Amino acid sequence: MSLPGRCPEGCAQERRLELVPAAELDELTALTERAEIHTGALAAAVAPLAAAPPPHHNAAPLAATARVTLAGHAPVESRLRELAAQPIEPVVSWWCPHCGGIDAPQPCLGVCIRTAMRWASAERAVKMQARAAATVKRADALRALLTLAAHAHPQPGQEERHWDAVQRRARRALGA
């Protein structure tokens, strides 16, 4: 991975670049954006749980809405969970701001073939990974709350206490 340049200063001011394959960042970005749309739909279904007054022993409509939402939205993709959790290992390269020359050492495979490859900033990848992890965490919290609203049946006389707990969790999940 070299892009030779003609530098009058002999590339004496090279700067360190940390790069990742652009395809990996593209995949992480696409999965994160899809998960954010999914999370938005879950948040829209949770909002009435946070805002509505207690149902006075009739939570059936809210439970039905929660069940429909859960059925229509699968959990966050396992590939996004994997990408959000694995460490990012950048390739270190060197760039000359004067001539634009780039040099990144590669292990010798004994075959001299150069293939073009797109690279992206490792810093951008780390930021996207943090965004992905936050999205996964929020989606999981919203799904857990909808599952509770859809399937929990409080004991007789405990309906108001149950509803208060659901509302507190909904407000926390939406505030995250």
PAVEX-975210 format. One line per 5 residues: their letters; for each residue x, y, z of C-alpha. Coordinates in nm, 2 decimals, always signed. Layout:
REM PAVEX-975210
A	X:Y:Z; ...
***
This chain:
REM PAVEX-975210
MSLPG	+0.00:+0.00:+0.00; +0.21:+0.28:-0.13; +0.14:+0.60:-0.31; +0.48:+0.75:-0.40; +0.52:+1.12:-0.41
RCPEG	+0.79:+1.37:-0.52; +0.87:+1.57:-0.21; +1.14:+1.84:-0.22; +1.18:+1.79:+0.15; +1.23:+1.42:+0.13
CAQER	+0.91:+1.35:+0.32; +1.07:+1.46:+0.64; +0.74:+1.57:+0.80; +0.54:+1.25:+0.76; +0.23:+1.22:+0.97
RLELV	+0.09:+0.90:+1.12; -0.24:+0.78:+0.98; -0.45:+0.51:+1.14; -0.68:+0.35:+0.88; -0.93:+0.07:+0.85
PAAEL	-1.07:-0.09:+0.54; -1.36:+0.14:+0.42; -1.58:-0.17:+0.35; -1.58:-0.25:+0.72; -1.68:+0.11:+0.81
DELTA	-1.94:+0.11:+0.54; -2.10:-0.21:+0.68; -2.09:-0.08:+1.04; -2.25:+0.25:+0.92; -2.53:+0.08:+0.72
LTERA	-2.62:-0.16:+1.00; -2.61:+0.12:+1.26; -2.84:+0.34:+1.05; -3.08:+0.05:+1.00; -3.08:-0.02:+1.37
EIHTG	-3.14:+0.35:+1.45; -3.45:+0.34:+1.23; -3.57:+0.03:+1.41; -3.50:+0.19:+1.75; -3.70:+0.50:+1.65
ALAAA	-4.00:+0.27:+1.58; -3.96:+0.11:+1.92; -3.93:+0.45:+2.09; -4.25:+0.56:+1.91; -4.43:+0.26:+2.06
VAPLA	-4.29:+0.32:+2.41; -4.38:+0.69:+2.41; -4.74:+0.64:+2.50; -4.64:+0.42:+2.79; -4.43:+0.71:+2.93
AAPPP	-4.70:+0.98:+2.87; -5.03:+0.81:+2.92; -5.21:+0.84:+3.25; -5.26:+0.51:+3.44; -5.51:+0.29:+3.25
HHNAA	-5.72:+0.21:+3.56; -5.71:-0.16:+3.53; -5.73:-0.16:+3.15; -5.39:-0.19:+3.00; -5.51:-0.42:+2.72
PLAAT	-5.49:-0.16:+2.44; -5.13:-0.07:+2.54; -5.03:-0.43:+2.57; -5.18:-0.51:+2.23; -4.99:-0.22:+2.07
ARVTL	-4.67:-0.35:+2.24; -4.72:-0.70:+2.10; -4.78:-0.57:+1.75; -4.47:-0.36:+1.76; -4.26:-0.65:+1.89
AGHAP	-4.39:-0.88:+1.62; -4.32:-0.62:+1.35; -3.96:-0.55:+1.45; -3.70:-0.82:+1.49; -3.42:-0.77:+1.74
VESRL	-3.10:-0.59:+1.64; -2.90:-0.79:+1.39; -2.63:-1.01:+1.55; -2.38:-0.88:+1.30; -2.42:-0.53:+1.44
RELAA	-2.37:-0.66:+1.79; -2.05:-0.84:+1.68; -1.91:-0.53:+1.50; -2.00:-0.30:+1.80; -1.82:-0.53:+2.04
QPIEP	-1.50:-0.63:+1.85; -1.19:-0.42:+1.89; -1.09:-0.20:+1.59; -0.74:-0.28:+1.47; -0.62:+0.00:+1.25
VVSWW	-0.34:-0.02:+0.99; -0.07:+0.23:+1.06; +0.05:+0.43:+0.76; +0.25:+0.74:+0.70; +0.14:+1.04:+0.50
CPHCG	+0.34:+1.34:+0.37; +0.14:+1.66:+0.37; +0.37:+1.82:+0.12; +0.37:+1.56:-0.17; +0.07:+1.35:-0.07
GIDAP	+0.29:+1.03:-0.05; +0.14:+0.75:+0.15; +0.33:+0.45:+0.28; +0.19:+0.16:+0.48; +0.42:-0.13:+0.55
QPCLG	+0.28:-0.47:+0.46; +0.40:-0.82:+0.55; +0.57:-0.98:+0.25; +0.37:-1.27:+0.11; +0.63:-1.35:-0.16
VCIRT	+0.41:-1.24:-0.44; +0.41:-0.88:-0.56; +0.05:-0.80:-0.64; -0.10:-0.46:-0.56; -0.47:-0.44:-0.53
AMRWA	-0.65:-0.11:-0.49; -0.83:-0.08:-0.16; -1.04:+0.20:-0.01; -0.94:+0.31:+0.34; -1.12:+0.52:+0.60
SAERA	-1.01:+0.69:+0.92; -0.98:+0.47:+1.22; -1.11:+0.76:+1.43; -1.43:+0.77:+1.23; -1.46:+0.39:+1.28
VKMQA	-1.42:+0.42:+1.66; -1.69:+0.69:+1.67; -1.93:+0.48:+1.46; -1.86:+0.18:+1.68; -1.95:+0.38:+1.99
RAAAT	-2.27:+0.50:+1.81; -2.35:+0.14:+1.72; -2.30:+0.02:+2.08; -2.53:+0.29:+2.21; -2.80:+0.21:+1.95
VKRAD	-2.78:-0.16:+2.04; -2.81:-0.08:+2.41; -3.11:+0.15:+2.36; -3.29:-0.09:+2.13; -3.24:-0.37:+2.39
ALRAL	-3.39:-0.15:+2.66; -3.69:-0.05:+2.45; -3.75:-0.41:+2.35; -3.74:-0.52:+2.71; -3.98:-0.26:+2.81
LTLAA	-4.22:-0.35:+2.53; -4.20:-0.71:+2.62; -4.29:-0.62:+2.98; -4.58:-0.41:+2.87; -4.70:-0.68:+2.63
HAHPQ	-4.68:-0.99:+2.85; -4.67:-0.89:+3.22; -5.00:-0.93:+3.41; -4.99:-0.77:+3.75; -5.16:-0.94:+4.05
PGQEE	-5.50:-0.81:+4.14; -5.47:-0.49:+4.34; -5.12:-0.43:+4.20; -5.22:-0.27:+3.87; -5.14:+0.09:+3.96
RHWDA	-4.80:-0.01:+4.11; -4.72:-0.21:+3.80; -4.82:+0.08:+3.58; -4.61:+0.32:+3.77; -4.30:+0.10:+3.74
VQRRA	-4.37:+0.06:+3.36; -4.40:+0.44:+3.32; -4.07:+0.50:+3.51; -3.89:+0.25:+3.30; -4.04:+0.40:+2.98
RRALG	-3.93:+0.75:+3.07; -3.58:+0.62:+3.15; -3.56:+0.43:+2.82; -3.67:+0.73:+2.62; -3.44:+0.96:+2.81
A	-3.14:+0.74:+2.73
***
